[in-house]
């Protein structure tokens, strides 16, 4: 709660529209549960200090589903792009949507890696500008 109060002061606001637990995976999720993060989120949502609660994720599909099922999340952020569109990420995206959890995509260009070494025929087609 002390860190949250500092965040409000730093932003010079009375509430935060979208509050995210960042970079969850198996070990960080377990640590968050030890610190009663879900009760914390409930209390600050009930107080009106945050409007939407969510998380970003960097782990396996089993942990993702566990996290989705553990709370009434408003949104989640997952890595999703052409190269990393694995079964688990597609499955996770669909799973979140099935639970009415909004999905925000991060790394759609894989940290810029998908915009490097563009084939000449694509560059010449005029559909892609440097």
C-alpha positions, -999 to 999 in steps of 0.1 A, spaced: 0 0 0 29 24 7 43 19 -28 8 25 -43 4 57 -23 38 69 -37 26 60 -72 -5 82 -68 16 110 -55 42 107 -83 14 108 -109 -4 136 -90 -37 118 -93 -64 105 -70 -70 73 -89 -54 52 -117 -75 40 -146 -55 9 -155 -33 -7 -128 -11 -36 -139 9 -63 -121 39 -64 -144 58 -94 -158 40 -122 -141 53 -158 -145 52 -188 -122 76 -175 -96 64 -139 -95 28 -150 -93 36 -173 -64 53 -143 -47 23 -120 -54 0 -146 -38 23 -147 -7 18 -109 -4 -20 -112 -8 -20 -92 -40 -56 -101 -48 -69 -88 -15 -48 -56 -21 -64 -52 -56 -99 -57 -41 -93 -31 -15 -80 -4 -38 -107 -11 -64 -134 -9 -37 -119 24 -26 -120 38 -61 -83 43 -63 -81 20 -94 -107 15 -120 -93 -15 -139 -69 -42 -127 -48 -63 -150 -14 -80 -155 13 -85 -181 24 -121 -186 56 -139 -195 51 -176 -187 35 -209 -196 -1 -215 -205 -9 -234 -173 2 -205 -151 -16 -180 -174 -49 -199 -170 -44 -201 -133 -39 -164 -131 -69 -156 -153 -91 -179 -132 -79 -165 -99 -94 -130 -101 -120 -109 -119 -94 -92 -141 -103 -63 -164 -74 -68 -188 -42 -87 -194 -12 -80 -217 5 -108 -236 33 -111 -261 18 -119 -294 33 -116 -329 37 -134 -362 68 -154 -350 57 -161 -315 21 -170 -322 24 -204 -306 -5 -226 -296 0 -215 -260 -3 -178 -268 -32 -182 -292 -48 -205 -267 -42 -180 -239 -56 -151 -260 -88 -171 -267 -90 -182 -230 -88 -147 -217 -114 -135 -242 -137 -164 -232 -135 -151 -196 -143 -115 -208 -108 -103 -200 -96 -77 -224 -63 -85 -241 -36 -60 -249 -9 -72 -272 27 -64 -265 57 -70 -288 37 -71 -320 69 -65 -340 90 -87 -316 110 -58 -303 115 -45 -338 130 -77 -350 102 -83 -375 110 -50 -392 146 -59 -399 158 -77 -430 126 -71 -449 127 -90 -483 135 -68 -513 102 -79 -530 82 -66 -500 102 -33 -499 98 -28 -537 61 -35 -536 55 0 -521 34 -14 -493 62 -9 -468 80 24 -463 114 26 -446 
